[in-house]
Amino acid sequence: MEIVKPICGRVWTPILPTVFSESLSYLEQLSQFSKKLNELITNFNKFAGEYENYVQEQLKPYQSQLDALQERLNTVVQEINDNFDIFKVEINAKVNAQNEAIDKLRSDTNEKIDNYKSEIFDRLNKTEQEIYTHVEAELLRLKTDITTQVSLQLSFLRRLIDQHDKQVLSIVDAKLVEFLGKIPTGTQLVINPTSGSIDTLQQTLYDMYDYYRTEGLTAQEYDEQQLTAESYDSLGLTAYEYDFYSKRVIVLDERFYMFDPFNGTFKLISSVVNELADLHKGDSAFTAEEYDTLNITAELYDSKELSAYSYDWQGKLLLTA
């Protein structure tokens, strides 16, 4: 904040009274105004310094977070620059290797052609030499065309690499802007395992909670059941059971349900199997109340050496015999 300088301390130096009355003259009023104005300027400058100190004190608790965010940003930028430099070095190495291979091929080919020319030319007569000269001219033209095409292709390849570099830079800039835009302020950041991106801790917990509710109903799926309040209350679901297992309880999956042969209701297959088992056990099996009335000791029970199956299906016969 800019410091305001006081104005001149005195406007004039009176020697004689300016007026012969108790009222203040214009110059005296101006002098008093100047004095008060200087006092206001002094108080303002003092307040400006205290306000600056107050702002710095309020920012201190958040300075570590700002420094950590700045450090992370610098790390991301450095990683991007390092990866780009590595990519550029690899591309340049490949281009240089290709150029060296082309130069070597050109040199080897020219050497072989020169050797063939010298060998063949020595064996020809005049007419054949004229034919050879024509063929040599055609070969030279062909070699020139090939060299031109190779140069054009190399130039095209370099333009593609330069264009690719620009595209990579634009993509990196866009990703960096997107990354910075997604960084929330004043919150703890983590990597969200459901999306793989950086997110707030609270949103990550919400996403993980939704991820594990695989058997929970959406609002639309619940509406499709057209349940009355009475039928829903009869299920006796807790909030947790509804949140995680409502699809298993409310939605009837025909793969696990069948019509009860006793009363025709549509119920779980396991319930029907239990009813059929109870029917076939008949009077040979114990109820809990009937077992308690026996007052049998543990020693006597162990002496019978009953298996679980024997007790379940023939317990009454075997223990009361």
C-alpha positions as CSV (number, residue, x, y, z in Angstrom):
1,M,0.0,0.0,0.0
2,E,1.4,3.4,-1.0
3,I,2.6,5.7,1.9
4,V,1.1,9.2,1.8
5,K,3.5,12.0,2.5
6,P,2.3,14.8,4.9
7,I,1.9,18.3,3.4
8,C,3.9,21.3,4.6
9,G,3.6,21.7,8.3
10,R,3.0,25.4,8.3
11,V,1.4,27.6,5.7
12,W,2.7,30.9,7.0
13,T,4.5,32.3,10.0
14,P,2.4,35.0,11.6
15,I,4.3,37.9,13.4
16,L,1.4,40.1,14.3
17,P,-2.3,39.1,14.9
18,T,-4.1,38.9,11.7
19,V,-7.4,40.2,13.1
20,F,-8.5,42.0,16.2
21,S,-11.2,39.5,17.2
22,E,-11.6,36.1,18.9
23,S,-12.7,34.4,15.6
24,L,-10.1,32.6,13.5
25,S,-9.0,34.2,10.3
26,Y,-8.9,32.3,6.9
27,L,-5.2,31.6,7.2
28,E,-5.6,30.3,10.8
29,Q,-8.4,28.0,9.7
30,L,-6.3,26.8,6.8
31,S,-3.4,26.1,9.2
32,Q,-5.7,24.2,11.6
33,F,-7.1,22.2,8.6
34,S,-3.5,21.4,7.5
35,K,-2.6,20.1,10.9
36,K,-5.6,17.8,11.1
37,L,-5.0,16.6,7.6
38,N,-1.4,15.7,8.5
39,E,-2.7,13.8,11.6
40,L,-5.1,11.8,9.3
41,I,-2.2,11.0,6.9
42,T,-0.1,9.7,9.8
43,N,-2.9,7.5,11.1
44,F,-3.6,6.2,7.6
45,N,0.0,5.3,7.1
46,K,0.1,3.5,10.4
47,F,-3.1,1.6,9.6
48,A,-1.7,0.6,6.2
49,G,1.4,-1.0,7.9
50,E,-0.7,-2.8,10.5
51,Y,-3.2,-4.0,7.8
52,E,-0.3,-5.5,5.8
53,N,1.0,-7.3,8.9
54,Y,-2.5,-8.6,9.6
55,V,-2.8,-10.0,6.1
56,Q,0.5,-11.8,6.3
57,E,-0.4,-13.3,9.7
58,Q,-3.7,-14.6,8.3
59,L,-1.9,-16.2,5.3
60,K,0.7,-18.0,7.4
61,P,-1.5,-21.1,8.2
62,Y,-2.1,-21.7,4.5
63,Q,1.4,-20.9,3.3
64,S,2.5,-24.6,3.7
65,Q,-0.4,-25.7,1.5
66,L,0.3,-23.1,-1.1
67,D,4.0,-24.1,-1.1
68,A,3.1,-27.8,-1.4
69,L,0.8,-27.1,-4.3
70,Q,3.4,-24.9,-6.0
71,E,6.0,-27.7,-5.5
72,R,3.7,-30.3,-7.0
73,L,2.9,-28.1,-10.0
74,N,6.6,-27.5,-10.5
75,T,7.2,-31.3,-10.3
76,V,4.4,-32.0,-12.9
77,V,5.8,-29.3,-15.3
78,Q,9.3,-30.7,-14.9
79,E,8.1,-34.3,-15.6
80,I,6.3,-33.1,-18.7
81,N,9.4,-31.2,-19.9
82,D,11.7,-34.2,-19.2
83,N,9.4,-36.6,-21.1
84,F,9.2,-34.2,-24.0
85,D,13.0,-33.8,-24.1
86,I,13.4,-37.6,-24.0
87,F,10.9,-38.0,-26.9
88,K,12.6,-35.4,-28.9
89,V,16.0,-37.0,-28.4
90,E,14.6,-40.4,-29.5
91,I,13.1,-39.0,-32.6
92,N,16.3,-37.1,-33.6
93,A,18.3,-40.3,-33.0
94,K,15.9,-42.3,-35.2
95,V,16.1,-39.6,-38.0
96,N,19.9,-39.5,-37.8
97,A,20.1,-43.3,-37.9
98,Q,17.9,-43.3,-41.0
99,N,20.0,-40.6,-42.7
100,E,23.2,-42.6,-41.9
101,A,21.6,-45.8,-43.4
102,I,20.5,-44.0,-46.5
103,D,23.9,-42.4,-47.0
104,K,25.6,-45.8,-46.5
105,L,23.2,-47.4,-49.0
106,R,23.8,-44.6,-51.5
107,S,27.6,-44.9,-51.1
108,D,27.6,-48.8,-51.4
109,T,25.3,-48.6,-54.5
110,N,27.4,-46.0,-56.2
111,E,30.6,-48.0,-55.6
112,K,29.1,-51.2,-57.0
113,I,27.7,-49.4,-60.0
114,D,31.1,-47.8,-60.7
115,N,32.8,-51.2,-60.5
116,Y,30.2,-52.8,-62.8
117,K,30.6,-50.0,-65.3
118,S,34.4,-50.2,-65.4
119,E,34.3,-54.0,-65.8
120,I,31.6,-54.0,-68.4
121,F,33.0,-51.1,-70.4
122,D,36.3,-52.9,-70.9
123,R,34.6,-55.8,-72.6
124,L,32.5,-53.9,-75.1
125,N,33.2,-52.9,-78.7
126,K,32.4,-49.4,-80.1
127,T,28.7,-50.0,-80.7
128,E,28.3,-51.7,-77.4
129,Q,30.2,-48.8,-75.8
130,E,27.7,-46.3,-77.3
131,I,24.8,-48.5,-76.0
132,Y,26.6,-48.6,-72.6
133,T,27.0,-44.8,-72.6
134,H,23.2,-44.4,-73.2
135,V,22.4,-46.9,-70.5
136,E,24.8,-45.1,-68.2
137,A,23.0,-41.8,-68.9
138,E,19.7,-43.4,-68.1
139,L,21.1,-44.8,-64.9
140,L,22.4,-41.4,-64.0
141,R,18.9,-39.9,-64.6
142,L,17.3,-42.7,-62.6
143,K,19.8,-42.2,-59.7
144,T,19.1,-38.4,-59.8
145,D,15.3,-39.1,-59.7
146,I,15.8,-41.5,-56.8
147,T,17.9,-39.0,-54.9
148,T,15.3,-36.3,-55.4
149,Q,12.6,-38.6,-54.2
150,V,14.6,-39.6,-51.1
151,S,15.3,-35.9,-50.3
152,L,11.6,-35.1,-50.7
153,Q,10.6,-37.9,-48.4
154,L,13.2,-36.9,-45.8
155,S,11.9,-33.3,-46.0
156,F,8.3,-34.5,-45.6
157,L,9.4,-36.7,-42.6
158,R,11.1,-33.7,-40.9
159,R,7.9,-31.6,-41.4
160,L,5.8,-34.4,-39.9
161,I,8.2,-34.6,-36.9
162,D,8.0,-30.8,-36.4
163,Q,4.2,-30.9,-36.7
164,H,4.1,-33.7,-34.3
165,D,6.2,-31.7,-31.8
166,K,3.8,-28.8,-32.0
167,Q,0.8,-31.2,-31.5
168,V,2.5,-32.8,-28.5
169,L,3.2,-29.3,-27.0
170,S,-0.4,-28.2,-27.6
171,I,-1.7,-31.5,-26.0
172,V,0.7,-31.1,-23.1
173,D,-0.5,-27.5,-22.6
174,A,-4.1,-28.5,-22.7
175,K,-3.6,-31.4,-20.3
176,L,-1.7,-29.1,-17.9
177,V,-4.5,-26.5,-18.0
178,E,-7.0,-29.2,-17.4
179,F,-5.0,-30.6,-14.5
180,L,-4.7,-27.2,-12.9
181,G,-8.4,-26.6,-13.4
182,K,-9.3,-29.8,-11.6
183,I,-7.1,-29.0,-8.5
184,P,-9.4,-28.0,-5.7
185,T,-8.2,-25.4,-3.2
186,G,-8.0,-25.8,0.5
187,T,-8.7,-29.6,0.6
188,Q,-6.8,-32.9,0.9
189,L,-6.1,-34.4,-2.6
190,V,-5.8,-38.1,-3.3
191,I,-5.8,-40.4,-6.4
192,N,-9.4,-41.6,-6.9
193,P,-9.2,-45.4,-7.4
194,T,-12.5,-45.4,-9.3
195,S,-11.3,-43.0,-12.0
196,G,-7.5,-42.9,-11.6
197,S,-7.6,-39.1,-11.5
198,I,-6.6,-36.6,-8.7
199,D,-9.7,-35.7,-6.7
200,T,-10.7,-34.5,-3.2
201,L,-10.7,-37.0,-0.4
202,Q,-14.5,-36.4,0.3
203,Q,-15.5,-37.0,-3.4
204,T,-13.2,-40.1,-3.5
205,L,-15.0,-41.6,-0.4
206,Y,-18.4,-40.9,-2.1
207,D,-17.3,-42.7,-5.3
208,M,-15.9,-45.7,-3.4
209,Y,-19.1,-45.9,-1.4
210,D,-21.2,-45.9,-4.7
211,Y,-18.8,-48.4,-6.3
212,Y,-19.4,-51.1,-3.7
213,R,-23.2,-50.7,-3.7
214,T,-23.5,-53.2,-6.5
215,E,-26.8,-54.6,-5.1
216,G,-28.4,-51.3,-4.3
217,L,-31.4,-49.9,-6.2
218,T,-31.4,-46.7,-8.1
219,A,-34.4,-44.4,-7.8
220,Q,-35.8,-45.5,-11.1
221,E,-35.4,-49.2,-10.3
222,Y,-37.2,-48.6,-7.0
223,D,-40.1,-46.8,-8.7
224,E,-40.5,-49.7,-11.2
225,Q,-41.3,-52.1,-8.2
226,Q,-44.4,-50.0,-7.4
227,L,-44.3,-50.9,-3.8
228,T,-46.8,-49.6,-1.3
229,A,-45.6,-48.1,2.0
230,E,-47.2,-51.1,3.8
231,S,-45.4,-53.7,1.6
232,Y,-42.1,-51.9,2.0
233,D,-42.5,-51.7,5.8
234,S,-43.2,-55.4,6.0
235,L,-39.7,-56.1,4.6
236,G,-38.1,-54.6,7.8
237,L,-35.0,-53.3,6.0
238,T,-32.5,-51.1,7.8
239,A,-31.0,-48.1,6.0
240,Y,-27.8,-50.0,5.6
241,E,-29.6,-53.1,4.2
242,Y,-31.6,-51.0,1.8
243,D,-28.5,-49.1,0.6
244,F,-26.4,-52.3,-0.1
245,Y,-28.8,-55.2,-0.5
246,S,-32.1,-53.7,-1.6
247,K,-31.9,-55.3,-5.1
248,R,-31.4,-58.7,-3.6
249,V,-34.4,-58.3,-1.2
250,I,-36.9,-56.2,-3.1
251,V,-36.3,-57.3,-6.7
252,L,-37.3,-60.9,-7.2
253,D,-34.8,-62.7,-9.5
254,E,-36.7,-65.6,-11.1
255,R,-33.5,-67.6,-11.2
256,F,-33.6,-67.9,-7.4
257,Y,-37.4,-68.0,-6.8
258,M,-40.2,-70.6,-7.4
259,F,-43.8,-71.2,-6.6
260,D,-44.3,-72.8,-3.2
261,P,-46.2,-76.2,-3.8
262,F,-47.9,-75.8,-0.4
263,N,-49.5,-72.4,-0.8
264,G,-48.6,-71.2,-4.3
265,T,-46.7,-68.2,-3.2
266,F,-43.6,-67.0,-5.1
267,K,-40.7,-67.4,-2.7
268,L,-37.0,-68.3,-2.5
269,I,-36.0,-71.8,-3.7
270,S,-34.1,-72.3,-0.4
271,S,-37.2,-71.6,1.6
272,V,-39.2,-74.2,-0.4
273,V,-36.4,-76.7,0.0
274,N,-36.4,-76.2,3.8
275,E,-40.2,-76.7,3.8
276,L,-39.9,-80.0,1.8
277,A,-37.1,-81.2,4.1
278,D,-39.3,-80.5,7.2
279,L,-42.1,-82.4,5.5
280,H,-40.0,-85.5,5.0
281,K,-38.5,-85.4,8.4
282,G,-42.0,-85.7,9.9
283,D,-42.1,-86.9,13.5
284,S,-38.6,-88.4,13.4
285,A,-36.9,-85.0,14.0
286,F,-36.8,-83.0,17.1
287,T,-38.0,-79.5,17.6
288,A,-36.0,-77.3,20.0
289,E,-38.7,-77.5,22.6
290,E,-39.0,-81.3,22.3
291,Y,-35.3,-81.7,22.8
292,D,-35.3,-79.5,25.9
293,T,-38.0,-81.7,27.5
294,L,-35.7,-84.7,27.4
295,N,-33.3,-83.2,30.0
296,I,-30.5,-85.3,28.4
297,T,-27.0,-84.8,29.7
298,A,-24.0,-84.1,27.5
299,E,-22.4,-87.4,28.5
300,L,-25.5,-89.4,27.5
301,Y,-25.7,-87.5,24.2
302,D,-22.0,-88.2,23.4
303,S,-22.5,-91.9,24.1
304,K,-25.1,-92.1,21.2
305,E,-22.3,-91.1,18.7
306,L,-24.9,-89.4,16.4
307,S,-23.9,-87.8,13.2
308,A,-25.4,-84.4,12.2
309,Y,-27.5,-86.2,9.6
310,S,-28.7,-88.9,12.0
311,Y,-29.7,-86.3,14.6
312,D,-31.4,-84.1,12.0
313,W,-33.5,-86.9,10.4
314,Q,-33.9,-89.5,13.1
315,G,-33.0,-87.7,16.4
316,K,-36.3,-88.4,18.1
317,L,-36.2,-92.1,17.4
318,L,-32.6,-92.6,18.4
319,L,-32.6,-90.5,21.6
320,T,-35.9,-91.7,23.0
321,A,-35.3,-95.4,22.2
